[in-house]
Amino acid sequence: MNLRAVFGLNVQRLRRERKLSQEQLSFISGRTRAYISSVEAGRRNATLDTLEILARALDVEPQDLITARAAERRTGRSTKRSAPHPTD
């Protein structure tokens, strides 16, 4: 999973955990709802400034938005490839 997708999934997960709509997060962060939607979908390449703004709006540390482990819990998938099984 690429970093942009991890970032988007984490923003979406944290927004939902806080029971915020995209519209509410857009108001808090000063970004548009369309921008929030495209970030969550992994279509937007956010700047470091936006990373910091969204982290502040969601009341988390910036690294919480880009840590694959946090996104992995939401999808139930590991972001690391496992080694092939010896019998494969």
ZANUBA-131066 format. One record per residue (C-alpha): residue in one letter; y, x, z. Coordinates in pm, whole numbers, padded with zeros to 5 digits, m for minus. Layout:
N
[site A, [Y, X, Z]]
...
//
This chain:
88
[site M, [00000, 00000, 00000]]
[site N, [00337, 00146, m00093]]
[site L, [00623, 00183, 00154]]
[site R, [00829, m00094, m00006]]
[site A, [00540, m00341, 00043]]
[site V, [00484, m00225, 00402]]
[site F, [00854, m00268, 00473]]
[site G, [00857, m00618, 00323]]
[site L, [00549, m00734, 00513]]
[site N, [00689, m00600, 00840]]
[site V, [01025, m00772, 00787]]
[site Q, [00847, m01099, 00711]]
[site R, [00608, m01070, 01007]]
[site L, [00882, m00985, 01255]]
[site R, [01111, m01256, 01120]]
[site R, [00836, m01515, 01161]]
[site E, [00744, m01388, 01509]]
[site R, [01106, m01448, 01606]]
[site K, [01093, m01793, 01447]]
[site L, [01379, m01712, 01212]]
[site S, [01417, m01853, 00864]]
[site Q, [01521, m01625, 00580]]
[site E, [01856, m01802, 00590]]
[site Q, [01900, m01724, 00962]]
[site L, [01805, m01359, 00912]]
[site S, [02046, m01337, 00621]]
[site F, [02328, m01467, 00841]]
[site I, [02246, m01222, 01123]]
[site S, [02210, m00924, 00889]]
[site G, [02491, m01001, 00644]]
[site R, [02249, m00993, 00350]]
[site T, [02183, m01291, 00123]]
[site R, [01876, m01511, 00158]]
[site A, [01771, m01406, m00193]]
[site Y, [01794, m01041, m00087]]
[site I, [01578, m01105, 00222]]
[site S, [01326, m01287, 00003]]
[site S, [01306, m01000, m00246]]
[site V, [01269, m00743, 00035]]
[site E, [00982, m00943, 00188]]
[site A, [00815, m00971, m00152]]
[site G, [00842, m00594, m00204]]
[site R, [01065, m00634, m00509]]
[site R, [01373, m00472, m00357]]
[site N, [01412, m00102, m00288]]
[site A, [01618, m00122, 00032]]
[site T, [01855, 00154, 00138]]
[site L, [01840, 00334, 00471]]
[site D, [02150, 00137, 00570]]
[site T, [01963, m00188, 00506]]
[site L, [01662, m00060, 00700]]
[site E, [01889, 00004, 00996]]
[site I, [02068, m00333, 00962]]
[site L, [01744, m00531, 00942]]
[site A, [01592, m00338, 01232]]
[site R, [01897, m00422, 01443]]
[site A, [01887, m00787, 01332]]
[site L, [01518, m00810, 01425]]
[site D, [01569, m00613, 01748]]
[site V, [01320, m00338, 01663]]
[site E, [01335, 00034, 01594]]
[site P, [01370, 00128, 01225]]
[site Q, [01030, 00299, 01228]]
[site D, [00871, m00034, 01324]]
[site L, [00967, m00164, 00980]]
[site I, [00809, 00120, 00786]]
[site T, [00497, 00185, 00992]]
[site A, [00191, 00086, 00791]]
[site R, [m00006, 00003, 01103]]
[site A, [00223, m00293, 01176]]
[site A, [00177, m00433, 00823]]
[site E, [m00196, m00366, 00839]]
[site R, [m00236, m00604, 01133]]
[site R, [m00075, m00883, 00931]]
[site T, [m00297, m00839, 00626]]
[site G, [m00611, m00732, 00810]]
[site R, [m00647, m00443, 00566]]
[site S, [m00633, m00074, 00627]]
[site T, [m00380, 00125, 00431]]
[site K, [m00600, 00435, 00437]]
[site R, [m00894, 00479, 00208]]
[site S, [m01222, 00535, 00383]]
[site A, [m01462, 00800, 00266]]
[site P, [m01753, 00671, 00059]]
[site H, [m02064, 00588, 00257]]
[site P, [m02330, 00862, 00224]]
[site T, [m02571, 00619, 00057]]
[site D, [m02319, 00517, m00212]]
//
